[in-house]
Amino acid sequence: MTLNLLFITVTFKKKQETFDEATHFENVSQRFEETKSKQYTKMSQIF
């Protein structure tokens, strides 16, 4: 996206995700879901 204001040009570029970052994000998401599932199971046993 390019924005021109008073003879100044500002360009915003979306950061490209590397393979390592994508892998890390996938692992974090998976662990988050596992933790959420465990918490749900424990809470359902209480009630």
C-alpha positions, 0 to 999 in steps of 0.5 A: 500500500502506498500513501502520498502526503505532502511530497512524502511517499510512505510504503507499507509492505506485508512481512513474508512469513518464513518456513521456520516462523510458519512451523513455529506458529503451527506448533504453538497453535497445536499446543494451545488447542491441546491445552484448551482441550485438557482444560475443558475436560477437567472443567466438565469433570468438575460439573 
